[in-house]
């Protein structure tokens, strides 16, 4: 089923979506798109960076990816409920943050002719929620320390659906070449690794990004977590068992 078909069924689904644990704040508005979740809001962000939250889906046996061509969290859930929740969380974000590897993996999984995807809200009712929350145009920020990103081949950087941006280093800027004027650019660190604290400070101060949703893979999320920069995590448990074989321990 396509995301567009999912969007049409989301809020009318007879399935049960149960919130197991949440200490969320009282929403600033009442909106039908939030009815199934209940109380969902975010506290005031720190003064020097955005409030950063993440979203993961895992199987009952704790697997977050099938690996191979079916690596995305959506492949684990295959659920209109998870698609709806992803939209709701995106609706609250001033920007989405993901790594270049994730963006390229998504493109490669769709075949040689694909120009990749754009991470955005697809449910019309959740789009309306975003407008009511006062969020501006959706933003996709891609992190690449080395600048190894063929952005000209990716439709995200056309800029007609969301505002694209790149978070990189001085090394990365040289490798990326001249970017179009509509691409937001944050340079933090000399390279090859992005100085995340500096990048986040710039996102807050220069672009007023107060709420940032991390949809990155293990490299980006791990770097944020190790730097104690993840404020809140959302975890969806999908009613499937994957039974993926655990690789053996490496031999010393």
Secondary structure, DSSP 4 states (H G I P E B T S, - for coil): --HHHHHHHGGG--S--------PPPPSS--GGGTTT-S---PPPPSSS-EEEEEEEE-TTS-----TT--SHHHHH--HHHHHHHHHHHHT-SEEEEEHHHHHHHHHTT-TT----------HHHHHHHHHHT--S-EEEEE-SS----GGG-GGGG-SSSEEEEEE-HHHHHHH-PPPTTSEEEE-SSSSS--HHHHHHHHHHHH---EEEE---HHHHHHHHHTT---EEEEEE-S----PPPPPPPP-
